[in-house]
Amino acid sequence: VYRVIVLEILFLATASPGLILLVALSPDPSNAPLVALSLIPAGPAFSAVIFAWRASTGEEHLAPAQSFWRGYRLNAVSTLRWWWLVLTVIAILGINVAFLDAVVPPGLPLVLAGAAQGVVFLLAAVAALHAMVINSLYNFRTRDVLRLALRLVRSSPRATIGAAAIVIAGAGVVGVGSEIALIAIASIAAALVLQNAHTLTTDIEEKYIA
């Protein structure tokens, strides 16, 4: 419980510049670009929480804050190098949903187009979670992080299905509650992402590091 609370506080502190904007926005798809902008600080913060969970798992003493700041210093810049791309995709999908009538080709049912947008979003979010774990725990070049994340979407089905479930659950939390509810469990979500990625990290360490 102590680790959860400390890591949650640190996540909120480092991601707060964007989270303040996020909470102020109305839940409208047309605000997708602003949502993406508000989530820029959350990427490095979430990466640091994942790093802290991994680093503190085997420690007898409780030092989550020290692990968090170490992870933040090591991974903040490298996370931002690809995180902006994920947020750009989210913004584009949000705009497409907001103006679905205008972007859908004539003759294509809106329901089918909306479902396709949902699938693309889910795949992008799953790949982003894989990339977040890879970037948080290992030292790969930015392009290799993205390539490996996309490759593992296919080659690590267990981790991919689990990541998809986490994304859907997160969307459910936002839908039933609000963004604030999801923000409030960010440290727990990071622990779930790390636990789900066990097979993924095993594959990486056996095939790409060993």
Secondary structure in CASP SS format (residue, H / E / C, confidence):
PFRMAT SS
TARGET T0000
AUTHOR 0000-0000-0000
METHOD secondary structure of the structure
MODEL  1
V C 1.00
Y H 1.00
R H 1.00
V H 1.00
I H 1.00
V H 1.00
L H 1.00
E H 1.00
I H 1.00
L H 1.00
F H 1.00
L H 1.00
A H 1.00
T H 1.00
A H 1.00
S H 1.00
P H 1.00
G H 1.00
L H 1.00
I H 1.00
L H 1.00
L H 1.00
V H 1.00
A H 1.00
L C 1.00
S C 1.00
P C 1.00
D C 1.00
P H 1.00
S H 1.00
N H 1.00
A H 1.00
P H 1.00
L H 1.00
V H 1.00
A H 1.00
L H 1.00
S H 1.00
L C 1.00
I C 1.00
P C 1.00
A H 1.00
G H 1.00
P H 1.00
A H 1.00
F H 1.00
S H 1.00
A H 1.00
V H 1.00
I H 1.00
F H 1.00
A H 1.00
W H 1.00
R H 1.00
A H 1.00
S H 1.00
T C 1.00
G C 1.00
E C 1.00
E C 1.00
H C 1.00
L C 1.00
A C 1.00
P H 1.00
A H 1.00
Q H 1.00
S H 1.00
F H 1.00
W H 1.00
R H 1.00
G H 1.00
Y H 1.00
R H 1.00
L H 1.00
N H 1.00
A H 1.00
V H 1.00
S H 1.00
T H 1.00
L H 1.00
R H 1.00
W H 1.00
W H 1.00
W H 1.00
L H 1.00
V H 1.00
L H 1.00
T H 1.00
V H 1.00
I H 1.00
A H 1.00
I H 1.00
L H 1.00
G H 1.00
I H 1.00
N H 1.00
V H 1.00
A H 1.00
F C 1.00
L H 1.00
D H 1.00
A H 1.00
V H 1.00
V C 1.00
P C 1.00
P C 1.00
G C 1.00
L C 1.00
P C 1.00
L H 1.00
V H 1.00
L H 1.00
A H 1.00
G H 1.00
A H 1.00
A H 1.00
Q H 1.00
G H 1.00
V H 1.00
V H 1.00
F H 1.00
L H 1.00
L H 1.00
A H 1.00
A H 1.00
V H 1.00
A H 1.00
A H 1.00
L H 1.00
H H 1.00
A H 1.00
M H 1.00
V H 1.00
I H 1.00
N H 1.00
S H 1.00
L H 1.00
Y C 1.00
N C 1.00
F C 1.00
R C 1.00
T H 1.00
R H 1.00
D H 1.00
V H 1.00
L H 1.00
R H 1.00
L H 1.00
A H 1.00
L H 1.00
R H 1.00
L H 1.00
V H 1.00
R H 1.00
S H 1.00
S C 1.00
P H 1.00
R H 1.00
A H 1.00
T H 1.00
I H 1.00
G H 1.00
A H 1.00
A H 1.00
A H 1.00
I H 1.00
V H 1.00
I H 1.00
A H 1.00
G H 1.00
A H 1.00
G H 1.00
V H 1.00
V H 1.00
G H 1.00
V H 1.00
G C 1.00
S C 1.00
E H 1.00
I H 1.00
A H 1.00
L H 1.00
I H 1.00
A H 1.00
I C 1.00
A H 1.00
S H 1.00
I H 1.00
A H 1.00
A H 1.00
A H 1.00
L H 1.00
V H 1.00
L H 1.00
Q H 1.00
N H 1.00
A C 1.00
H H 1.00
T H 1.00
L H 1.00
T H 1.00
T H 1.00
D H 1.00
I H 1.00
E H 1.00
E H 1.00
K H 1.00
Y H 1.00
I H 1.00
A C 1.00
END
